[in-house]
């Protein structure tokens, strides 16, 4: 799997829409800015079939520093949550099924030992 950057998305969308990269980049940035702005106001963003962005409140809690084992207080905070929509879930499921179909099992039927290359 690869990491796709905003620049790559701009290039792809500009090509598909026959718009300049400058215009496409501005539109994508405006879209992202609107998402940030709406979430900043506490609003929920729903994109049918794609998913939902919303703000959730996390409660304060006690935690432990794993290095020092010291108990620390983690304050309450707001976080952005994303709930996957149907079309994205189906795309991920298709990817998972394709990856499973491409897995190879050694001819002896055993899984390779851990660390084996």
Secondary structure, DSSP 8 states (H G I E B T S, - for coil): -----HHHHHHHHHHHHT--HHHHHHHHHHHHHHHHHHHHTT--EEETTTEEEEEEEE--EEEE-TTT--EEEE--EEEEEEEE-HHHHHHHHHHHHHHHHH----TTS----TT--
